[in-house]
Amino acid sequence: MTKRLNVSFRDQTVQLLDRVAGKRQRSNLIDRAVVRYVEEEGRANLRKRLAEGARATADEDLRLAAAWFPLEEAVAERTNK
């Protein structure tokens, strides 16, 4: 299913569209470009949120690792004897 939209572009943008896709393929090119842009923005947004989450929990993660480290060392010593 398709939906007709009325959009406006600068003259330079239309010239670029026509040069790359031709007048009969403008809609197809714009459709693919919008989908690609939205996917890339979504991935970038996810990477940003993951990085922010990692920074937000970094201190707690380090605290937990420090608390468990002596226990892991003790287990390793017992299994190596």
N, C-alpha and C positions, 0 to 999 in steps of 0.2 A: 504494500500500500504506500502511496506517496501522497504528499500534501504540498500544495502550491503556496509559496511564500513570496512576498514582495520585499526585496531587500535592495539597498543602495550601496554602490561601491564607487570609490574614486575612479576617475578615468584611467589612471595608471594601473589600478588593480584590474580593471576590465581588459586593458591591453595585455597585461600579463596572463590573465586567464585565457584569452584568445590565442596568445602565442603558445601556451603550454598545452591547452586542451582543445582549442578550436571552438567556434561558436555553438556547435551542436552538442558539445560535451561539457559545457560549463557546470551544469547541475551535478553531473557525475563527479567531476573534480572537486567541487565545493563539498559535496556529501562526504567523499573520502577524506578530504582535508579536515573537516570538522570532526569526524569520527576519530581520526588519528590524533588530533589535538586534544580531544577530551580524554582519550586513553592515556596519552602521555602526561597530561595534567593530573589525572587520577593516580598514576604511578608515582609521580613526583610528590603529590600530596601524601600518599601512603608512606613513602620513604621519610618525609618530613615528620609525620606523626610517629613513626617507629623510632626515629632518632630522638625526638622529644621524650617519648616514653622511656627510652633507655637512659637518657640523662636524668629523668625524674626519679628513676628507681636505682640509680647507680650507687648512692650511698648505702641504701638498704641492702643491695646485692653484696657490696663489699663487707658489710657488717655480718651478714649471714655466712659468707665464705670464711671470714676470720673465725667465726664461732665454730664452724664445722671442721676447720683445718686440723686442730689438735686431735679430734676424734679419728679422722682419716689417717693421720700419722700413727696413732696407736694401733689401729687395725692393720696398717701396713707392716708395722714392726712385729705384730703377733704372727702374721702370715709368713713373714720371712724367716722366722726362727725355726 
